[in-house]
Amino acid sequence: MATDMDTRTSLREIARFYQRVQRAAIGLAVLALVWLLSPILTPFALGALLGWLGDPLVDRLEARGMQRGTAVFLVFSVAALAVLLVMLILVPLVARQIVTLVESWPQYQAWFTGWFAGWLAPWLQQRTGFDLMAWLDTEHLMALLREHWQGASGVAVTVLGFVSRSGMTMLLWITNLVLIPILAFFFLRDWDRIVERVAAMVPRNHLATVTRLARESDAVLGGFLRGQFLVMTALAVLYGIGLWLVGIKVGVLIGLIAGILSFVPYLGPTSVVLMGGIAALVQGLGWPGLLGVGVVWTVAQVIESYVLTPKLVGDRIGLHPMAVIFAVMAGGVLFGFLGMLLALPVAAVANVLLRFAVEHYRASETYAGDTPAIIMSERPPNTIVLPSDVQPPGSAPHA
């Protein structure tokens, strides 16, 4: 009898092991498929993200008696009109800034050359014997090109091949830009249906847990993305207007770049200091220009730290800045632009799952030992009680 029970137990353990292996294999296969299809999955990911962000507005309009199709059309039209209005204002402004940068590029090149010649090149030549200025001399580079013309012809063929591939990449980008609004409309229209079909596939005995985790992930991720977008926009405006008032000719362009980069902690503010400081030196603004850049940076950081982030983002994502940087870099290395796009959403959801796992671990016998992990008392609900907190009946409470 005992032998039969042991045999059945062993068979159950083996079956569980094979189930875990199958799940791991399916997960690896899905990751491999995403990696292979990442170039064409970007518009679908962006479309799904936009559809998910717009679904709460559609649900609110539905709650007020509006038909789903009408609500979707209204939300999509307003969003498209807002994007078009921003593009009509932003694109000409950025184009003028780029023209200004191109016209000022000889000044930047002369400043870099003078800085290299005055400090870095002599120091490098003294330490290593490498003549950096020779590589910045156009005549020297042309002489090297004439000496190694045959090898350069092979390089030219490689460059032409890269340019042709770049043309195909540009065509793919244009196609993706056209597909994004189309896919966003369909995701927005069918979002509730998609959620229902996914929920129908969840095992019934895990439905409550999956529903709870999905709601927590939705709250964390939705609040973070909407808040972070508003913070990025506000910082771009603050940096751009501030640098323009200081006298930086390309201040608006620098502010826009810094605002976009601000989703990575410390990268946005650092880019403002570096690019704004270089622009001030190249334009000959001197110490007043550098001081102005510092004032703009300080004011923007104070507003972000004490107003924008606490009010708009808060601690919704719950990730350390180093974790955010790692997630973005890892996503970019593994899946390219698609990985960078999905890095923070995936990290936010993973953080919710990790908190759930830690909660169950602290409520398990592995953590608490033989002492019950959760004790029903006047403590708040779901309070985790450590073994050291448990006292014998009649003993004095802890001070």
Residue, then its C-alpha position, 0 to 999 in steps of 0.5 A: m500500500a505504501t509502495d503504491m502511494d510512493t509510486r503515485t507521488s513519484l509519478r505526480e512529481i515527474a509529471r509536474f517536472y515535465q510540465r515545468v520543462q514544457r512551460a520553460a520551453i514554450g517561454l523560450a520559444v516565444l522569446a526567440l520568436v519575438w527576437l526574430l520578428s522584432p523588426i515588424l512587431t514595433p508598429f503592433a506594440l505601439g498600436a497596442l500601447l496606444g489602444w490600451l492608453g485610450d481604452p479608459l476614455v472610451d469606457r467612460l464615454e460608454a458608461r455615459g450611454m455612447q456606443r462603442g464605435t462612436a466613442v472609439f471614433l471620437v477618441f481616435s479623432v481627437a487624439a489624431l487632431a492633437v498629434l497633427l496640431v503638435m506636428l504642425i507646430l513642432v516640425p517647422l520649429v525643429a527644422r529651423q533649429i536643425v538649419t541653425l545647427v548646420e549653419s553653425w557647424p563650422q563654429y562647433q568644428a573650429w571649437f572642437t579642433g581648438w580644444f583638441a589642439g590646445w589641450l587633449a592632442p598635446w596631452l595624448q601625444q605626450r603620453t602615447g605618441f599618437d598625433l591626434m591632430a594629424w587625423l583631424d587634418t583634411e590634407h593628411l586624410m586625403a593623402l592617406l586615401r590616395e595611398h590606400w585607394q584600392g583598399a578604399s574602393g572595397v570600403a566604398v563598396t561596403v558603404l554603398g551597400f550600407v546606404s542601400r540597406s539604410g534605404m530599405t530601413m527607411l522604407l520600413w520605418i515609413t511603412n511602420l509610421v503609416l501602420i501605427p495609427i491604423l493598428a491603434f484604431f483597431f486595438l482601441r476598437d477591439w480592446d475589451r474583446i481582446v481582454e475577454r478572450v485572453a481572460a477566457m484562456v486563464p485557468r479557472n482556479h487561477l482567475a482571481t490571482v491573475t485578475r488581481l495582478a492584471r489590475e495592479s499592473d494596469a494601474v502601475l503601468g497606466g499611471f506611470l506612462r501617462g505621468q511620464f509622458l507629461v513630465m517629458t513634455a513639461l521638461a522639454v518645454l522648460y529646457g527649450i524656453g530656458l535655453w532660448l532665453v539664455g541665448i542658446k541658438v539651438g536651445v529648443l532642439i537641445g530642450l527637445i532632445a533632453g526632454i525625450l531622454s529624461f525617461v532614462p534617469y540622469l540622462g536628460p539632465t546630463s545632456v542639457v548640461l553637456m550640450g547647453g554648455i558646449a553651445a554656450l562656449v561655441q557661441g562665445l557667451g562665456w561664463p554668463g552663458l554657462l551660468g545661465v545653463g546652470v540656472v535653467w538646469t537647476v530650476a528644471q530639476v527643482i520643478e521636476s523633483y518637487v512638482l512634476t514627478p510627485k504629482l504626475v508620476g509619484d512612485r507608481i512604477g516602484l523601480h530604482p533608477m539603476a533598474v530603469i537604466f538596465a531595463v532600457m539597455a537590456g531591451g535595446v541589446l536583446f530586441g533593438f528599438l522594440g526592446m527599448l520601447l517595451a523595456l519599462p512596461v515589461a519592467a513595471v509588470a515584472n515588478v508587480l509579479l516580483r512583489f506578489a512572489v515576495e508576498h507569498y514567500r513571506a507567507s510560506e513555511t519556508y520563510a516563517g518556519d513552523t510558526p504561522a505566517i499570518i495570525m488573525s488578530e487586531r493587526p491590519p489585514n494581511t499583516i506578515v508576522l515574523p516568528s520573533d513577533v509571536q509571544p506566549p500567552g500572558s507575556a508582556p508586550h514589546a516596548 
